[in-house]
Amino acid sequence: MENKEWLESLKPGDEVCFNGSYGKVVIRKVERLTKTQIILDTGNKFRRDSGYCVGGSAWHNSNITQVTEKVKHQIKIGDIKYKISMIDFNKLPVNKMERILAIVNEAENGQAE
């Protein structure tokens, strides 16, 4: 489906991919529609004709796009990486750290799933 056609087909409750100005991608829901705008559950407003943020600038130009399996997968990977980065390894027992290291070593040697 073309982007313009997709934007015209949106209705309250539909999920959209909110592409933030700093590269952050999240899935949000359409709260309501006006003749010219799409308003998300966050209150963010987007143009119905282009999907770009109302009041956006060259520096802060967020938009909405269709939710795809690829987008969901990218969000999932980002969430996992964030959770891993927040691990306090000082609180893990040695045997757990050894298991993590074994998984990393397997991946580096091409033995990962």
N, C-alpha and C positions, 0 to 999 in steps of 0.2 A: 504494500500500500504506500503510495506517495505521501510525503510529509504533509502537504496541504490537505489532502484527503483525510489523513489520519487526524490532523488537528480539528477539522470540521466534524469528525465523527465522535469526538470526546463528549462524555457526559459525566455528571457527578458520580463519584465512586470509582471511576476508572483510574488505574495506576499509570503514572508517567515516570520517566527517568529524569530527575532534576539534576542537571549538570551545572554545578556551582562554578563560580569564577576562579576558584583556586584548585580546580581539578577534582574536587570531591563529587562523587556521584552517589545519589541516594534515590530510593524509590518512594514516591509520595502519591497521595490521592487527590483527585480533582474534587474540590469542595463545592464549587458552583461556577456557573458560566454567566457572562454578560454578552451583549452583542459583539463587543470587541475584545474581551479578556477572558482568560482562563485563570481562576483563582484556586490555588492549592490549599490543602489543609493547614499549611504553615502560614498562610496569608500572602505568600508570594504571588505576584500577578504577572501573567505572560500574555503576549499578543496572540490573538486567535489566528491571525494571518501568517505569522512567522514562527511562533513558539519562543520568541526572545523576550527577556525580562522587560517589563514596563519600567522605564526610568533607568535602564542599564546604560553603561558607558563603555568606552573602549577598554577601560581598566577592569570593569566589573560587568561582564556581559554573560550572564547565565542564561540557560535555555532549557526547554524540555524536549525530550525525544521519546520514541517508543521504547517500552520495556522489552528486551529480548533475552533469550537464554544466555547469550554472550555477556550482556550487561550483568545479569544476576550472578554469573560465574565470576566476573571481575570483582563485584562487590564482595562475594564470599571470600575470595582470595585476599582482598584487602583487609577484611575483618579478621581472618586467620593470622595474617602477618602482624596486624596490630596486637592481637592477643599474645602472640609469641614474643613480640618486642617488649611487652609489659611483664613478662615472667621475671620474678625475683629469684634468680638461681641460688641465692644464699639461703633460701628457705627450702630448697629441694634436697632430699637425701641423695647421697652419691649414686645409689643404684638407679634412681630415676634419671639423673643426669647422664649416666652411662647408657641408658636406653635411648635417650634423645640423641646422644652422640653416635650411637650405632645406626640410627635411622638416617642421620645426616651423612655419615660415611657411606652407607649403602647408596644413597642418592647420588653422591659425588662419584661413585664407582659405576654408575649406570645400572644399578640393581633395584632402583625404586620402581614402584607400580606406575 
